[in-house]
Amino acid sequence: METTNTKPYYAAGIAAFMIWGFIPFPLKALADYPSGQILFFRVALSVTLLLLITLVFRRKNMVQTIAQVKASKPREARRFLLFTFLGGTLLTINWLTFIYVINHINIQTGSFSYLLCPILTAMLGFALLKEELRMNQWVAIGLSALSCVLIGTGELTSLLFSLLIALSYAFYLITQRLLKVYDKIVLLTLQLLLAFVFIAPFYSQLKGSSEVALDGHFFLMTGILSAVFTVLPLFLNLYALKELTSGTIGILMYINPILNFVVAFVYFNEETTVVKVAAYVLIFISVIIYNINLKGRKKTGAGLVIPPVGTTAVGK
């Protein structure tokens, strides 16, 4: 039996999360602009690029996906439409909140949310998809909850923003686990297209009362944000998921917030408190505990076990 060479998939996964680890740089460069306005152009430019990729290089995949939906049972077709719409909505909420947090609160709050995200995803998988969790994973979840309490005692607003970011992305992952059989790039294109259609009529509200001119600097940075920090890492992440388990991707995800923390302290000179440090240490400990006996997991990843739905496997 031929063994698949997983090195390219590991490289793609690591590259994706390393790129996201440096996303504070383009966001901070746009700090003078309203978060909603940055979101609008991030979605608009990203969906334009994805449409070009889909129509030029992946037209066959798009046609196959449409035919696949048409040939499916009405219930499956409705589920496809529902979770595609939810995917676009949740990504929009996640991006808007994250942009606001990075530019108007601090990088640490945004980073903390992605430390929580994998464990929250596991909890949602247990609650909604009936996925099993081992005892050590429940201990890890308890430690994560304690870290939230520590953050909340001093900065409730920061905690709420972290939870909103983490929950929106965790719910996004759960909804996408129900659409494994469909082409991921086509799905992402549809989701961002729906997101753009949803937010486009509200551009004036997203812009607010800002009078800052949209100059070359703005379009250069939003272009970089869209191409380099959105479409590219999403594509690399989807490529990695072809062979790597969701549990492995969950571990690689921690590269992102770790780099965010380094950038926050080393480059942007953000300050922290003893309570925050204690909360972050608890999260790191919970990550280690959660991933004990990793090699003993099922192929689909502990806490992220993929159960069947009818005759279709569920996956990210």
N, C-alpha and C positions, 0 to 999 in steps of 0.2 A: 504493500500500500504506500503510495507516494505521499510524503509529508510536505505540507505547504510551507514555503519560506515566509515566515512572519516578519522578518526584519524590515521590509519596506512599509508594512502596516504600522509597526511600532514607531518607525521614523516619522510617518505621517501624523500619527496621534501626538507624539511628543512635539513635533513642529507646530501643530495647531494650537496646543495649549501654551507653548512658548510665545507664539505671536500674540495671543490674547493676554498674556502676562504683561505685555508692554502697551496695552491699549490706553492706559492713562495719558500717554504722550499726545496722541492726536486729540483726545478729549480735552485735555488741559489747554491745548493750543486754540480750542474753540470756546474757552470759558466765558468770553464776552458776549456770546450769542445765547439766546434762550434754548433750553433743553429741547423743547418741542420743535423748534426750528431745525436743530441739528438732527433730531429724529426724522423729520419729514424728508430732508435731503439724503440722510443715510438710507432710508427705505427706498426712496425714489431712484437713487443712483445704483443701489444694490440690485433692485428688481430689473432695472434697465440692463445691467451687465448680465444677470442671470437669464433674461429673455434672449439676449444675443447668443449666449452660450447654448441655450436650449434649442433655439430655432436654427442655428447654424451647425452645431456639432451633435446635438442630441435630439433631432427631430424624430428619429425613429423611436426613441424611448418615449417621447411625448405621445406619439400616435399609439404606441402599445399600451400606455397607461390609460388613455381615453377609451380604447377598445376593451381593456380589462375592466374598467368601471361599468361600461355599457353592458358587458356580458355577465356581470355579477348579479346576484339576487337584489331585489329592491332594498332589503334591510342593509346589505353590505354597501350598496351605493349611497344610502343615506348616512351610514357611518363614515364613509370616505369623505363626504361633503362636510359633515359635522366636525370631524377631527382635523380636517384641513383648515376649516374656518377657525377652530379653536387654536390651532397651531399658530396661525398668523396673528390672532388676537393676543395670545400669550407672549409671543416674541415682541410684539409692539409694546406691551406693558413692561416687559423685562428690560428692553432697551431704553425706553423713556426713563424709567426709574433709575437705571444704572448711570445713564448720562447725567441726570440731575444730582445723584449722590456724589459722583466723582468730581463734578464741578462746583457743587454748592455745600457739600458736607465734608467728606474726605475720602481718600482712596481706601483707607483701612476698612471703612464701613462696607464699601463695595466688595472688597476682598473677603471679608468675613462671611458675606452672603454665599460666596462660592465655596467656602469651607463647609458650610452647612448643607449646600445643595445635594451632594451625593447621598448623605444620610437621610435627608428629607425625602429624596426620591425613593429610597428603600422603604421608608415608612409608608409612603403613598402606595408603593407596590404591594406592601402587606395589606393595607386597608382596602385598596380598590381592585387589585389583581390577585389577591389571595396568595401572594408569594411568601415563602417561609423565611424566617429569620432565626439564626442561632442565638443561644443565650449571650455569648460575648457581644453580639451585634446589638442586642437590647441594652446591654451595659453601655456600649458606645453611644447609643441614642440618648440614654439617661445623662451621660456626661455632656453631650451636646446641649441638652435642655438646660443643664446647670450653667453652662457657659452663656446661654441666652439670658438666664436670670442675672448673672453677673454684669453683662452688658446693659441689661434693662434697668438695673438699679441706679446707674449713673446717667445713662443716655437712652431714654425710652424711644425717642424719635429715631436715633440711629438703629436701634434694634428692630423697630417696625419696618424701616426701609430695607434692612438686611433680609428680614423675613419675606417681605414682598418680592424682592429680587430672587431670593432662593426658591420660594414657592412657585412663582410664575415660571421659572425655568424647569423646576421639578415636575410641575403639571404638564409642561410642554413635552418633556421626555416621556411621561406616562402616556399622553395622547398619541405620540408618535410610535410608541411601542405597539400600538394597535394597527399600524399601517405598514408593517414590515414588508409585505409582499409588493409594495409599489416602489417605483423608482424615486430615490431620495432627492435627486436634483430637481426632477419635475415637481415633486411635492413642495420643496422649498421655494421654487419659482412661483407656484400657485399661492402658497401661503403669504409670501411677500407682496404678490400682486393684490391679494385680498386686503392685506394690511394697508397698502397704499390707497386702494379704493376707499377704505374706511376712513383714513385720516385726511385724505386730500381735501374734502369739503371743509375741514376745520383748520385749514392752514392759518387763517388770521388769528384764531384762538391760540394755536400752537406758537405763533410768532409773538403774541402778546403786544405790549406797547413798545417793544424794542425798536429803536431807530438806527441801530448799527447797520452800516451798509454791507451788502453781500458782495465783497470784493474778491480778487483773485486768491487771496490767502484763504478765505472761507471755502471756496470751491476746491482748492487744492487739498486742504485738510479733510474736507468731507469726502472727496474722491479717494484719498488714501484710506480713510476710515472705512469706506464702503468696499473697496477692492481688496486692500491688504488685510484689514482687520475684521472683515465680515465674510465676504464671498470665499476668499482663499482658505481661511481656517475652517469654515464650515465644510468646504469641499474636502479638505484633508481629513477632517473628523469623520465624514461619511465614508471616505475611502478606508480609513482605519477600521471602521466597524464591519467591513466586509469579512475580516478574519479574526479580529480581536473580540473577546467577550465584553459584554457591558460592564462586568466587574473590573476588568483590566482598564477599560476606558475611564471608569470611575476613579481608579487610583491615579491614572495619568492626569485627570482633571485637577489634582492638587498642585500641579506645576503652575497653573494660572494664578491662584491667590498667593502662593509663595513668592512668585516674581512681583506681583502687585505690592506685597508688603516691602520687599527690598526696594522697589522704585519709590514707594511712599517715604521711606525713612532716609534712603541714601540720596535721592535726587531732589525730592520735593520737601525734604526736611520737616515732615509731619511729626508731631509729638504724640505721645500716648500716655496712658496711666497704668499704675500697678494692677488695677482691677481688669483693664483691658488685656494686659499681658497675661494675667492668670486665665482669662477666658480663652485666649488664643492657645495657650499651652494645653488647656483641657480639650480643645478641639483637636489638636495634633495628637494627644494621647488617645482620644476616642477614635481617630483615624487608624492608629496602629492596632488598637483592640478590635476594631471592626473588621480589619483585614487579617486577623490571625487565622492560620491554617488556610491561607489562600490557595495553596496547591491542592487542598482537599475539596475545593468547590466543584460543583458541577460545571460543565463547559459554559453554561450561560451566565455564571457568576453568582456567588452567594448574595442573598438579599435582592438579587435581580434575576431570579429564576424565571424563565419564560414559560408560562403555562399555555396550553392550547386553547384557542377560542374556536369552537366548531372544529373545522379541519385545518384552520390557518394558525400558524405559530405567531405569537405576539413578539414584536421586537422594536428596538429603537428606530 
